[in-house]
Amino acid sequence: MAFVHAKDTFISLAGNDLSAFCNTSELTRKADKHDLTTYGKDDHVYGGGLGDGEASMGGIYDNTAAGPRDIIEPLVGTVVTLIRRPEGTGSGLPQDSVSVLVEEYVETAPVADYVTWSVKLQLSDAVTSTNQA
């Protein structure tokens, strides 16, 4: 078994590399489920439906002109491309690419800590998973 350290994760939103600003990211893939149970059954029977999913990322707030706030806030309500490379950038390593609706940008300011940011993304269409060339 080979373990992969998350420090090498690459993440891009609308062509903007946000890796240096992120300390967490997540990509969730799921599907609708349909109850196909008929009379006489003692247990449910399910069938799969349309694919769905969501993604998120976040980190420590950075006030530079090309920081997360300046990049992400104008994207709220739009559909853009998310690229995520969980093992980093390199030939043969996996890459996921998907259109996402930028749903929500949040800044959190705890009194005794640094300001943080997060963004919630809704997958819009299929995820393309490939190995990097």
C-alpha positions, 0 to 999 in steps of 0.5 A, spaced: 500 500 500 502 506 498 500 512 502 499 519 498 500 526 502 495 531 501 500 537 501 501 535 493 494 536 491 493 541 486 486 545 485 484 550 480 478 554 479 476 557 472 483 557 470 486 560 477 491 555 481 488 556 488 493 550 491 497 555 495 491 558 498 488 551 500 489 547 506 483 543 505 479 540 499 474 535 497 470 532 491 464 528 493 461 523 487 454 520 488 448 518 485 440 518 486 437 512 488 430 510 486 426 505 490 423 500 486 420 495 491 414 492 489 408 489 493 410 482 497 417 484 498 420 484 505 426 489 504 427 495 499 430 494 492 433 500 489 436 502 483 441 507 481 439 514 478 443 520 475 450 522 477 451 528 482 456 531 487 459 536 490 466 539 491 469 544 496 475 547 498 478 552 503 484 555 507 487 561 510 485 568 508 490 571 504 489 579 502 493 579 496 490 582 489 490 575 487 488 571 493 481 567 494 477 572 495 478 576 489 478 570 485 472 566 487 467 572 489 466 574 482 464 567 480 459 566 485 452 564 481 457 562 475 459 555 472 466 554 471 471 548 471 474 545 477 481 541 476 483 537 482 489 533 482 489 529 489 496 526 488 499 533 485 502 534 478 506 529 474 505 524 468 501 518 469 498 522 476 490 522 476 486 528 474 479 530 475 476 535 471 468 538 472 464 543 470 461 546 477 456 551 479 460 556 484 454 556 490 457 559 496 463 563 498 464 564 506 469 567 510 470 566 517 473 570 522 474 567 529 476 572 535 482 568 537 485 565 530 486 567 523 480 569 518 479 563 513 475 562 507 471 556 504 467 555 497 461 550 496 461 547 489 455 543 485 458 539 480 454 540 473 455 534 468 460 528 468 467 528 472 472 527 467 477 522 470 484 521 466 491 520 468 496 527 466 500 526 460 
